[in-house]
Amino acid sequence: MTTYQGFVRTNGRVGIRNHVVAIANCSCANGLINRIATAVPEIVPLIHTYGCSIPGEFERWRRILTGVCSNPNIYGVILVGVGCETYDAKEMGEIIHNLSGMPVFAQIVQEDGGCEAVIEACVQQAKVMLRGASECRRSEVPVSTLVFGTQCGGSDALSGITANPAIGYVSDWVVSEGGTVLLTEMAEMIGTADILANRAVNEAVAEKIRRAIADEEIEVRRWMGPEASRIIARGNMEGGLTTVQEKALGCIKKGGTTPIVDVLEYGEPIGERKGLVIMRGPGYDPVSLTGLFATGAQVFFFSTGRGNPLGFPVAPCIKICSNSKTYAAVGGGSDGDMDLNAGAVVTEGLAPEELGARCVRYLLEVLNGMQTVPERHGLGGALCVFQSSTPL
Amino acid sequence: MKRGIIIDPRDNVGIVLEHVEPGETVDFGGICVAARQAINLPHKMALKDIAIGECIMKYGSVIGYATAPIICGEHVHVHNLDSEKLMK
């Protein structure tokens, strides 16, 4: 049994980071979030564009807000509502606290004395939470407490040969340790339904896999028409990928080789599931990472062929490059954009198993607190949430 | 001799691992094919002649079909490969 040093939360879940965050219950309060983060720069502002006036999305937003804020990487939450939005911020705060057991401070502009009073109260509470967070100590926990998120972005034709199989090696290792692995990006499973359904633990899960991929094909056809097979970005094509099926066959390598135990909705809580799980969601990276984090992922392994710089604001995102040319162009290590170079399999004759073992060692260091490149360089970005209808 | 890789023995395209100029030979692990055009890494090269409508195989799976006749050593990409008919 392999262990690492994590932050054990009161609900038993384990964080690998210990952030205090400020987030708007509805995006009309983003200005206050920025003011609070300016006054207390040690907290992480989670900026987003959701929370009201999109009737088709109310339930999803509730799931994502509560899922994100109860992720064990977060020690405490400052939640700011405006008062007139769909959900009451204080009720949402209570739901989050009941899920996580961690400190939540919710304020409502229209009830708590206006913007300046709310900002002042939130700044004071943020300072209290930061003191609480600084008293947290890491302790030894098994890798079975891990929910490991996989992602590929800016793929090229080597992603499916070098970097994604390396992530697959890590996925198999996490599952062998009793942990959980998330595979997502439904658009990048088109053409692989038979392969994935054959790996389902039972026929019910196989059917869920076929249904999820078929739904995605219909959606892609609806938007793309005769161009459906080309739902890959310009950079993917320059990188040698031609069809969505080709991209997908490389994409699914990230999930490794173990049986698929379930299919979850976007941001649906992981619960007690162990093993390889598919989360329904889009291939668009920032949206996908938000869903994975809301589901429960504490860490991401992210492959890229073209050099996508994306990280996540409150979870480490390990960047692995598929080819040595991009790795040389954007750099690696302390002053570059990439954590690891899977291109060494091609250019330096590195054995794929040795690369996989190197990735496992790197993951363990990150779990124990070593910062990834996007964390070191502050490349976390915004909270981007999947949306299938428009604001009214 | 330039380097290439065949992912699965059932594949009819290989991946070039170095930029190749027309006429240069690529060694796909023992199977050697001369390039008919310049091909950038990591793009696909036909390992045999492929008729129009025939399946293109990579990873041992179908990634699409030929939309034009393809000659051994040709670059295989958006100009001669599509998968639109495979989709719902």
Contacts between the chains, C-beta under 8 A, distances in Angstrom:
chain1	res1	chain2	res2	distance
A	156	B	42	6.3
A	157	B	15	6.0
A	157	B	42	4.2
A	157	B	43	6.6
A	157	B	44	7.2
A	158	B	15	7.6
A	158	B	41	7.9
A	158	B	42	4.6
A	160	B	59	7.2
A	161	B	5	6.9
A	161	B	7	6.5
A	161	B	15	6.9
A	161	B	42	7.5
A	190	B	87	6.9
A	191	B	61	7.3
A	191	B	62	7.5
A	191	B	63	7.4
A	191	B	83	7.2
A	191	B	86	6.7
A	192	B	61	7.7
A	195	B	61	7.3
A	214	B	88	6.1
A	217	B	87	5.5
A	217	B	88	4.0
A	218	B	88	5.6
A	220	B	87	7.2
A	221	B	87	6.2
A	221	B	88	6.1
A	226	B	84	5.9
A	227	B	84	7.8
A	228	B	84	5.9
A	228	B	87	4.9
A	229	B	64	6.8
A	229	B	82	5.6
A	229	B	83	4.2
A	229	B	84	4.4
A	229	B	86	7.3
A	229	B	87	6.1
A	230	B	78	7.4
A	237	B	77	7.7
A	237	B	78	6.5
A	239	B	42	7.2
A	240	B	15	7.4
A	240	B	40	7.2
A	240	B	41	7.5
A	240	B	42	4.8
A	240	B	43	4.0
A	240	B	44	6.6
A	240	B	77	7.5
A	242	B	44	7.2
A	242	B	63	7.2
A	242	B	64	6.8
A	242	B	76	7.3
A	242	B	77	5.3
A	242	B	78	5.6
A	242	B	81	4.9
A	242	B	82	7.9
A	243	B	63	5.2
A	243	B	64	4.4
A	243	B	81	6.6
A	243	B	82	6.7
A	243	B	83	3.9
A	244	B	83	6.8
A	244	B	87	7.8
A	245	B	61	7.4
A	245	B	62	6.9
A	245	B	63	4.8
A	245	B	64	6.4
A	245	B	83	5.1
A	245	B	86	6.5
A	246	B	58	5.9
A	246	B	63	3.9
A	246	B	64	7.1
A	246	B	83	7.8
A	249	B	58	6.9
A	249	B	59	4.3
A	249	B	61	5.5
A	249	B	63	6.8
A	250	B	59	7.4
A	323	B	41	7.7
A	323	B	42	6.8
A	325	B	41	7.5
A	346	B	5	7.9
A	346	B	17	5.3
